[in-house]
Amino acid sequence: MAFKLAEGLWRSFIGPSDPERLQYFLFDHLDLVALGILADRVPLTGENRALVWHGLRRLAKTRKEGLAALLRFFRLKGDVVTVRQATWQIIPLLNAAGRLGKPHWAIQLLITEDPGNARDCIDALLGLNTERRKAQTASIDHFEKTVLEQCRLDTDPVLVATARDLEPSVTGLAAQSLVQKYGRPAFLFVEQGEDLVGSGRGTPDVDLFNWIERHQELLVKFGGHQGAVGMTVRKSDFPAFREGLFRSAQARAPGFAASPIEPEATLDLREGGIQWWESLQRLEPFGQGFEVPAFVLRGVSEIMPRSKRSPTRVILKQGALSWPGEFLAPTDRRPERLVVIPQATPKDDYPFKWMIQPTAVAARPTQILEAVTP
């Protein structure tokens, strides 16, 4: 919205008299546009997709000193910054400032033209990000126990829990952890005076924003989108709001199993190598609304543990060939029942690993993915 407002203002002042200057201005700020779209998890379709495609390339060559300093800090080189690098490295560092109530550090980094000031901002953001991680871990650990006390895991179609003395800005991260563990929407709240400040995360088959919009008369404020929402509710209205969430969840469908992932094609483990991975990258950027496709993985003869500390991390073998994999949840571990999604890794010897999904369904090939499979 800010980008479109800036475009409109420029057009109102410049008009058609200086198109080169207008285009230069717009292109020069696509790095920020791409980060904004990815940070807000806006669907990567239509114009958004074009803006992110060009914006990630502009980001790799940004003329903004603060962003350039971030790229140097993370050692990001090349002609394009990937969606994963932006969403797992750059954006969390910028978000940490806002989450902990100190957004001026992120703002200063984005507008500074001084390399020394940029380094100071990055140091401050790193400290805030460490605080955010500690708060996130505390929130997850606390709500893991709280849902066992406040929810009926065998029957509740949506998890709703409250807590005290936690950082409210990281409840969404804790809710997402519970969604992954239990396969159903989760709403977590932290007491703030006479109010409860909360976040909700959902599964792909529900529209959480529609859920809370139905009961907006009970909310002090709310916002978000289909998969993630934030809201503030008075303590006196919380029981009614909780019941409203339950009615919305029960009206969705019988049961509360997450929607099955539908693979796009069947792939042999030996086929899914570096050349195949590079071919798949031609479909970037992947993200909200244009997710990385899933595959039925065949030819796996053995699944071996890779880490004693993390039993979900494994090695998939086919004869002498080995490739890393990771189970997202406890599930059937027979080699012939693997539905996987490739995910980039920082290691040069394995550019990606197979994220093994908890649900296996029949393959549904499509022409576009057959075209990029060697």
C-alpha positions as CSV (number, residue, x, y, z in Angstrom):
1,M,0.0,0.0,0.0
2,A,2.9,2.4,0.8
3,F,4.5,1.6,-2.5
4,K,1.3,2.3,-4.4
5,L,0.7,5.5,-2.5
6,A,4.3,6.6,-3.4
7,E,3.7,5.7,-7.0
8,G,0.4,7.8,-7.0
9,L,2.1,10.8,-5.5
10,W,5.0,10.7,-8.0
11,R,2.6,10.4,-10.9
12,S,0.5,13.3,-9.6
13,F,3.5,15.6,-9.4
14,I,5.6,14.4,-12.3
15,G,2.9,13.1,-14.7
16,P,4.1,11.7,-18.0
17,S,6.9,14.3,-18.5
18,D,9.7,12.3,-16.9
19,P,8.9,8.6,-17.2
20,E,12.6,7.5,-16.8
21,R,12.8,9.2,-13.4
22,L,9.6,7.6,-12.2
23,Q,10.6,4.1,-13.3
24,Y,14.0,4.6,-11.7
25,F,12.4,5.6,-8.4
26,L,9.9,2.7,-8.4
27,F,12.6,0.1,-9.3
28,D,15.0,1.4,-6.7
29,H,12.6,0.6,-3.9
30,L,11.4,-2.8,-5.0
31,D,13.8,-4.3,-2.4
32,L,11.6,-2.9,0.4
33,V,8.5,-3.9,-1.4
34,A,9.6,-7.5,-1.7
35,L,10.5,-7.7,2.0
36,G,7.2,-6.2,2.9
37,I,5.2,-8.6,0.9
38,L,7.1,-11.6,2.2
39,A,7.0,-10.3,5.8
40,D,3.2,-10.0,5.7
41,R,2.8,-13.4,3.9
42,V,0.8,-11.9,1.1
43,P,-0.1,-14.4,-1.6
44,L,2.7,-14.6,-4.2
45,T,0.3,-14.4,-7.2
46,G,-0.5,-11.8,-9.8
47,E,1.2,-8.4,-9.4
48,N,2.7,-9.4,-6.0
49,R,4.6,-12.2,-7.6
50,A,6.1,-9.9,-10.2
51,L,7.1,-7.3,-7.5
52,V,8.8,-10.0,-5.4
53,W,10.6,-11.6,-8.4
54,H,12.1,-8.2,-9.4
55,G,12.4,-7.0,-5.8
56,L,14.6,-10.0,-4.7
57,R,17.0,-9.2,-7.6
58,R,17.0,-5.5,-6.7
59,L,17.7,-6.5,-3.0
60,A,20.8,-8.4,-4.1
61,K,22.2,-5.1,-5.5
62,T,20.5,-2.7,-3.1
63,R,21.9,0.8,-2.8
64,K,20.5,1.2,0.7
65,E,23.4,1.1,3.1
66,G,21.5,-0.7,5.9
67,L,20.2,-3.5,3.7
68,A,23.6,-3.9,2.0
69,A,25.2,-4.2,5.5
70,L,22.6,-6.9,6.3
71,L,23.6,-8.8,3.2
72,R,27.3,-8.6,4.1
73,F,26.5,-9.7,7.7
74,F,24.6,-12.8,6.5
75,R,27.2,-13.4,3.6
76,L,24.4,-13.3,1.0
77,K,26.0,-13.0,-2.4
78,G,24.8,-13.6,-6.0
79,D,22.4,-12.0,-8.4
80,V,19.3,-12.8,-6.3
81,V,18.3,-13.1,-2.7
82,T,16.1,-16.2,-2.3
83,V,12.7,-16.2,-0.5
84,R,14.1,-18.5,2.1
85,Q,17.1,-16.2,2.8
86,A,14.7,-13.2,3.1
87,T,12.2,-14.9,5.3
88,W,14.5,-16.9,7.5
89,Q,17.4,-14.3,7.9
90,I,16.6,-10.7,7.0
91,I,13.0,-10.4,8.0
92,P,13.2,-12.0,11.4
93,L,15.9,-9.6,12.4
94,L,13.9,-6.6,11.3
95,N,10.8,-8.0,12.9
96,A,12.5,-8.5,16.3
97,A,12.6,-4.7,16.8
98,G,8.8,-4.3,16.4
99,R,8.0,-7.4,18.4
100,L,9.9,-6.1,21.5
101,G,8.6,-2.5,21.2
102,K,11.7,-0.9,19.7
103,P,10.9,-0.5,16.0
104,H,13.2,2.6,15.7
105,W,16.2,0.3,15.3
106,A,14.8,-1.3,12.2
107,I,13.7,2.0,10.8
108,Q,17.1,3.6,11.4
109,L,18.8,0.7,9.6
110,L,16.5,1.1,6.5
111,I,17.1,4.8,6.2
112,T,20.7,5.3,7.3
113,E,23.4,6.2,4.8
114,D,26.3,5.7,7.2
115,P,28.1,2.3,7.4
116,G,29.0,2.8,11.0
117,N,25.4,3.6,12.0
118,A,24.2,0.5,10.0
119,R,26.6,-1.7,12.0
120,D,25.3,-0.2,15.3
121,C,21.7,-0.9,14.2
122,I,22.5,-4.5,13.3
123,D,24.2,-5.1,16.7
124,A,21.1,-3.7,18.4
125,L,18.8,-5.9,16.3
126,L,20.9,-9.0,17.0
127,G,20.5,-8.3,20.7
128,L,16.7,-7.8,20.3
129,N,16.5,-11.0,18.2
130,T,18.2,-13.0,21.0
131,E,15.6,-11.6,23.5
132,R,12.9,-12.6,21.0
133,R,14.2,-16.1,20.8
134,K,14.3,-16.5,24.6
135,A,10.7,-15.1,24.9
136,Q,9.6,-17.4,22.1
137,T,11.1,-20.5,23.8
138,A,9.5,-19.5,27.1
139,S,6.1,-19.0,25.4
140,I,6.2,-22.3,23.6
141,D,7.3,-24.2,26.7
142,H,4.6,-22.6,28.8
143,F,1.8,-23.1,26.4
144,E,2.8,-26.7,25.7
145,K,1.9,-27.3,29.3
146,T,-1.1,-24.9,29.4
147,V,-3.0,-26.5,26.6
148,L,-2.8,-29.9,28.5
149,E,-4.5,-28.2,31.4
150,Q,-7.0,-25.9,29.7
151,C,-7.9,-27.9,26.5
152,R,-9.4,-31.4,25.8
153,L,-7.0,-32.6,23.2
154,D,-9.2,-35.6,22.3
155,T,-12.3,-33.5,21.4
156,D,-11.5,-29.8,21.1
157,P,-11.6,-28.8,17.4
158,V,-9.6,-25.6,18.2
159,L,-7.0,-25.0,20.9
160,V,-7.7,-22.0,23.1
161,A,-5.5,-21.2,26.1
162,T,-4.5,-18.2,28.3
163,A,-1.4,-17.3,30.3
164,R,0.2,-14.6,32.4
165,D,3.7,-12.9,32.5
166,L,4.7,-13.8,28.9
167,E,5.7,-11.6,26.0
168,P,2.4,-11.3,23.9
169,S,4.2,-10.5,20.7
170,V,5.5,-14.0,20.3
171,T,2.3,-15.9,21.0
172,G,1.8,-16.4,17.3
173,L,5.0,-18.3,17.1
174,A,3.9,-20.5,20.0
175,A,0.5,-21.0,18.3
176,Q,2.2,-22.1,15.1
177,S,4.2,-24.7,17.0
178,L,1.0,-26.1,18.5
179,V,-0.7,-26.2,15.1
180,Q,2.2,-28.3,13.7
181,K,2.0,-30.6,16.7
182,Y,-1.7,-31.1,17.0
183,G,-2.9,-30.5,13.4
184,R,-5.7,-28.0,14.3
185,P,-6.0,-24.2,14.8
186,A,-4.7,-22.6,18.0
187,F,-5.5,-19.3,19.7
188,L,-3.2,-18.3,22.6
189,F,-3.7,-15.2,24.9
190,V,-1.6,-13.4,27.4
191,E,-3.2,-11.2,30.2
192,Q,-2.5,-7.5,29.9
193,G,-4.4,-5.6,32.6
194,E,-8.1,-6.0,31.9
195,D,-7.5,-7.4,28.4
196,L,-6.2,-10.6,26.8
197,V,-3.9,-10.0,23.9
198,G,-3.7,-13.0,21.6
199,S,-2.7,-14.6,18.3
200,G,-4.2,-17.3,16.3
201,R,-2.7,-19.7,13.7
202,G,-4.6,-22.1,11.5
203,T,-4.5,-25.0,9.1
204,P,-4.8,-24.5,5.3
205,D,-8.4,-25.5,5.3
206,V,-9.7,-22.7,7.5
207,D,-10.1,-18.9,7.3
208,L,-9.2,-17.6,10.7
209,F,-9.9,-14.0,9.8
210,N,-13.5,-15.0,8.9
211,W,-13.8,-16.7,12.3
212,I,-12.9,-13.7,14.4
213,E,-14.7,-11.2,12.1
214,R,-17.9,-13.0,12.9
215,H,-17.4,-12.0,16.6
216,Q,-15.8,-8.6,16.2
217,E,-18.4,-7.0,18.5
218,L,-16.6,-8.9,21.3
219,L,-13.1,-7.6,20.3
220,V,-11.3,-4.4,21.2
221,K,-9.3,-4.7,18.0
222,F,-8.3,-7.4,15.5
223,G,-6.4,-7.9,12.3
224,G,-4.6,-10.5,10.1
225,H,-5.4,-12.7,7.2
226,Q,-6.7,-16.3,6.5
227,G,-3.8,-18.1,8.2
228,A,-2.8,-15.8,11.0
229,V,-4.7,-13.3,13.2
230,G,-4.1,-11.1,16.2
231,M,-6.7,-9.7,18.5
232,T,-7.4,-8.0,21.9
233,V,-10.4,-9.1,23.9
234,R,-11.6,-7.9,27.3
235,K,-11.5,-10.5,30.0
236,S,-15.2,-10.2,30.6
237,D,-15.9,-11.0,26.9
238,F,-13.4,-13.8,26.6
239,P,-15.8,-16.7,27.5
240,A,-18.2,-15.7,24.8
241,F,-15.4,-15.2,22.3
242,R,-14.0,-18.6,23.1
243,E,-17.4,-20.2,22.5
244,G,-17.6,-18.4,19.2
245,L,-14.3,-19.9,18.1
246,F,-15.6,-23.3,19.0
247,R,-18.8,-22.8,17.0
248,S,-16.7,-21.7,14.0
249,A,-14.4,-24.7,14.3
250,Q,-17.3,-27.2,14.7
251,A,-19.1,-25.8,11.7
252,R,-16.0,-26.3,9.5
253,A,-16.2,-30.1,9.2
254,P,-16.4,-33.3,11.3
255,G,-13.1,-34.0,13.0
256,F,-10.0,-31.8,13.1
257,A,-7.4,-33.5,11.0
258,A,-5.3,-31.1,8.9
259,S,-6.0,-31.1,5.2
260,P,-3.9,-33.7,3.4
261,I,-1.1,-32.5,1.3
262,E,-1.6,-33.4,-2.3
263,P,1.6,-34.3,-4.1
264,E,2.1,-32.9,-7.6
265,A,4.2,-35.8,-9.0
266,T,6.0,-39.0,-8.2
267,L,9.8,-38.8,-8.0
268,D,12.5,-41.4,-7.5
269,L,15.1,-40.5,-4.8
270,R,17.9,-40.9,-7.4
271,E,16.2,-38.4,-9.8
272,G,16.0,-35.7,-7.1
273,G,19.6,-34.4,-7.2
274,I,21.3,-31.1,-7.7
275,Q,20.3,-30.7,-11.4
276,W,16.6,-31.5,-10.5
277,W,16.8,-28.9,-7.7
278,E,18.2,-26.2,-9.9
279,S,15.4,-26.9,-12.4
280,L,12.8,-26.5,-9.6
281,Q,14.2,-23.2,-8.7
282,R,13.1,-21.8,-12.0
283,L,9.6,-21.7,-10.5
284,E,10.7,-19.3,-7.7
285,P,9.6,-17.3,-5.8
286,F,7.7,-19.8,-3.7
287,G,5.6,-18.7,-0.7
288,Q,2.1,-18.0,0.4
289,G,-0.3,-18.9,-2.3
290,F,2.4,-20.4,-4.4
291,E,3.9,-23.1,-2.2
292,V,6.8,-25.4,-2.8
293,P,5.2,-28.5,-4.4
294,A,5.1,-31.9,-2.6
295,F,6.1,-35.2,-4.2
296,V,5.6,-38.9,-3.6
297,L,9.2,-40.1,-3.1
298,R,9.9,-43.6,-4.4
299,G,13.0,-45.8,-4.4
300,V,14.0,-45.3,-0.7
301,S,15.4,-48.6,0.5
302,E,16.3,-47.5,4.0
303,I,15.7,-44.7,6.5
304,M,18.6,-44.2,9.0
305,P,18.8,-41.8,12.0
306,R,21.1,-38.8,11.5
307,S,21.1,-37.3,15.0
308,K,20.7,-38.8,18.4
309,R,19.5,-35.4,19.8
310,S,16.8,-35.0,17.1
311,P,15.1,-38.3,16.1
312,T,13.2,-36.6,13.3
313,R,16.4,-36.0,11.3
314,V,17.2,-38.9,9.1
315,I,19.2,-40.1,6.1
316,L,17.3,-41.6,3.1
317,K,19.2,-44.3,1.3
318,Q,18.9,-45.9,-2.1
319,G,21.9,-48.3,-2.5
320,A,25.0,-46.1,-2.2
321,L,23.1,-42.9,-2.6
322,S,22.3,-41.0,0.6
323,W,20.2,-37.8,1.0
324,P,19.1,-35.9,4.2
325,G,15.5,-35.9,5.3
326,E,13.5,-34.7,8.2
327,F,10.1,-35.8,9.6
328,L,7.8,-33.0,10.5
329,A,5.9,-35.1,13.0
330,P,5.8,-38.7,14.3
331,T,4.4,-40.7,11.5
332,D,4.6,-43.9,9.5
333,R,8.3,-44.4,8.7
334,R,8.0,-47.1,6.0
335,P,10.1,-46.0,3.0
336,E,7.3,-46.7,0.5
337,R,4.9,-44.2,2.2
338,L,6.8,-40.9,1.9
339,V,5.3,-37.6,0.9
340,V,8.0,-34.9,0.8
341,I,8.7,-31.3,0.2
342,P,12.2,-30.1,-0.8
343,Q,13.7,-27.4,1.5
344,A,16.9,-25.5,0.9
345,T,19.9,-26.0,3.3
346,P,23.0,-23.9,3.9
347,K,25.3,-26.8,3.2
348,D,27.1,-27.0,-0.1
349,D,27.2,-30.8,-0.2
350,Y,23.4,-31.0,0.1
351,P,21.7,-28.0,-1.3
352,F,18.3,-29.2,-0.1
353,K,16.7,-31.8,2.2
354,W,13.5,-33.7,2.0
355,M,10.9,-32.5,4.6
356,I,8.8,-35.6,5.1
357,Q,5.1,-34.8,5.6
358,P,2.9,-36.5,8.2
359,T,0.1,-37.3,5.6
360,A,0.6,-39.5,2.6
361,V,-2.0,-39.5,-0.3
362,A,-2.0,-40.5,-3.9
363,A,0.1,-38.6,-6.4
364,R,-1.6,-36.0,-8.6
365,P,0.9,-35.1,-11.4
366,T,0.7,-31.8,-13.2
367,Q,2.2,-30.7,-16.5
368,I,4.2,-27.8,-15.1
369,L,6.2,-29.9,-12.6
370,E,6.6,-32.8,-15.1
371,A,8.3,-30.2,-17.3
372,V,11.0,-29.4,-14.7
373,T,11.6,-33.0,-13.7
374,P,14.6,-34.4,-15.7
